[in-house]
């Protein structure tokens, strides 16, 4: 179970995550939905302790990430396509990670088989396609057989069969009682995969509800999503990068076009 | 594609320690071809330079020449090249993690960042120390073998010779660790290599020009290697071997310390 409380992260004058609070429960797939640039990846990095929050905290099973005893056996994460060295083979990449958490070597071959990379495991990862890179990331996430899994845009670069495979994988992981958080900007994919949804837009929480409840308001999940994020559209106009004079996002009402 | 067969298992007792992190770093270091190539090139380059320099070393003629004749220093000329190669490898070991995104995998596996740097430095330090000592001793023996007839031969029995050769091996290891620290500080390969080249070559040479002598430059690593540590006969106005040796350890510790402090504080 993941617990996010008042999580806030600023990069310069840009508020990437703004006082975000939600829980991710075990035994179901929780979709983490939001437009591009809404703060999904930042939230995941904050949960992983890779970035430090400016306020608030994230806990996994009641502890901050840095307090985990065997991190890879407790949390598995696919953060983005490239979290491996291109000059290293998939086999050695996973062997190194396995060694760090005392995970048996046999598990490396096991996860390589699960993601379908066994045949190319000894080749340097430099030549991997985006889909193969995703599969290697998923293998790394599964390596420690963790009870908590984070997937950031896992179907990026996968072909239709791969998308289907990821969907089934996520569901089976949740069915085994694991906590599964999956970010996506693809509403249709979330509609097929997730039971629960955490929706954010412009760094803020917009909804924390079940898929059934959200679609129950009438129409498709897509319409519900666009409704939700559309209401925060006024925050979407300006380019958050660069403008030092930009008003702080939490309280200010952006005043239309502001060219700097 | 087979279905996941994993079952929920309990997290075993205990927690990760230095041993696990060092094993990860060892696998990472040896599984990159660049490691092998750079270390082999260092071996070949330094031994080759030692042989070339010694083959061209002539016997001293005047009394003054005889007094200052130090073939041990000549045979270690390749240190100037070797330090750059091992230092660059040190930079790459760290910046390669950032340029590839591997750093996030590393820190997800081991969130204790100072421990990551300590283990990385320990593993890289042991490897470069082994390579450094091998290359300086082999260069010495190979270089001595090609010394022309009539040229006084250096031997480990002579004062300072064994110390000069052994210390030069340690020197290569320390420059490698300095590169690692600079990589942790800069996080970019180009910046790290530029900083390394600046410290090793550019700044001390500019200082020699500006101050018309080595008064300040003698405190820089390259000068310490060539005039303090890698000599069997002391050179006037330079640091003593042990003073230079101690200073280099202090530099290395400082650079690694700053790198570790920044690694712990910055977002990955």
Interface residues (C-beta under 8 A of the other chain):
Chain A: X45 X48 X49 X50 X51 X52 X65 X66 X68 X69 X70 X71 X72 X73 X74 X75 X77 X79 X80 X82 X83 X84 X85 X86 X87 X88 X89 X92 X93 X95 X96 X97 X99 X100 X101 X102 X113 X114 X115 X116 X140 X142 X145 X147 X165 X168 X169 X172 X173 X176 X177 X178
Chain B: X1 X2 X3 X4 X6 X7 X8 X9 X11 X12 X14 X15 X16 X20 X21 X23 X24 X25 X26 X27 X28 X31 X32 X33 X34 X96 X97 X100 X101 X102 X104 X105 X106 X107 X108 X109 X110 X111 X112 X267 X268
